[in-house]
Amino acid sequence: MTQQHPITPPPELIEDWIEIAKPEPWKRPPDPNVLCTLAAQWGADQELEACLCEVSFLNSQALADRVRAARRPKPPSLKGQALVALHAIATGANDMREQSQDFETIRRALEQLDG
C-alpha cells in the first residue's frame, strides 16, 4: 500500500466534492474547476489551522480568531447577495444576462422566507 501525503483529504470528502461539482445530479463528469476550488480551499484551511496551532504558544484565542477571520472571510449570505442584485437591477448596472442571474438570486432568497 502506498503512503498518502499527510494533507490528502479523506475519501468521503472527495466523494462529497464530486457530488457538489456535478452541474446536474445526472450529468458526468464533475466540473474540474469546482473540484480544484474545493480542494484548494480545503488545503488552505488545513494549512491555516496548522499555522495557528504552531503559534498557539502565544495563548491568544482572540489573535487566532482574528487571523482566521481575516484569512477565511465568510461569503455573503443569500440575503446579502439578493440585496446587491436588487441594487444592480434598480440602478441598471447590469446587462440582460447579469440581470437574469440577479433575478434568480432574488428568487432563491425569497424562497427561503417563511410563509
N, C-alpha and C positions, 0 to 999 in steps of 0.2 A: 504494500500500500504506500502511495506517495504522501509525503508530508505536505500538509496545507500551510500556506502562508498565514501568519498569525492574524492578519486583518481580513482574511477570507470570510465573507458573510455566510451565515448558516443556510443550508439548502432550502429550508422553509421560507426564509426571507426572499431568496431568489425566486421561488415559485410565486410568492405574493407579487413581486415586481413584474414577473411575466404577465400575470393577470391584469395588473394595473396598466401595463404598456400595450395591451391589445386595444386597437381603436374601437372594435366592437367585440363582444364576447365570442362570436362565432368566427371571427377573422383571425388568420395567422399570417405571417409571424408577428410577434410584438414589435412595436416601434423601437428601433435601436437607439434613437435619440432619448426616448423616455427611459429606457433601461440604463443607458450611460449616465443620465442625470441622476436617477435614483441611486445608482452605485456610487457616483462621485459624492453625493450628499451624505450617504451612509459612511463612506470612508472618511470624509472630512469631519463628521460628527465623532467618529471613533478617535481620530487624531486630536480633536479639541478636548475630548474628555480625558485622554491620556495626558495631554499637556497640563490640564487643570489639576489632575492627580499629582503630577510632578511638582507643582508649585503649592500643593496643599500645606506644605510646611509653614506657609505664611499664616495659616489658621484664620483665613478670612473668607467666609462663605459669601459675604457681600461682594468681595472682589471677584470671586468665581462667577457669581450671578451676573455681575456687570459685564465681564468678559464674554460669557455665554450669550447674553442678550445682544451684545454688540456684534458678535460673530455669527449668530444664528437668529437674525430678526424674523419675527413671525410674518407670514404672508398676510395681506389684507383679508379681512373677513369677507364673506359673500355680501354682507350688508355694505361694507366699505367699497367693494367693487361696484355694487349697484349704484351707490351714490356718485361715484366717479363717472359711471356710464350715463347716469341721468344728467349730470352736468355737461358731459360731452354732447349729448343729444340736444339739450337746451341751448347750448351755445353754438351748435352747428360745427363743432370742432372736427367731426369725423366724416369720412366719405360713406357711401351707402353700405359697403361691405363691413366696415367697422361698426356702423350703426346697427346692422343686423346682429352682430356679436353683442353690442350693448343691450339690445332688446332681449336677447337670450339670457344675459347675465341678470337683468332686472326680473325676467320671468322666473328664473331659478330662485332668486331671493324671495320673490312673492310667494312661491310655492312652499317655502319653509315657514311662512307665517301660519299661526293657528287661526282656525275659523273659516 
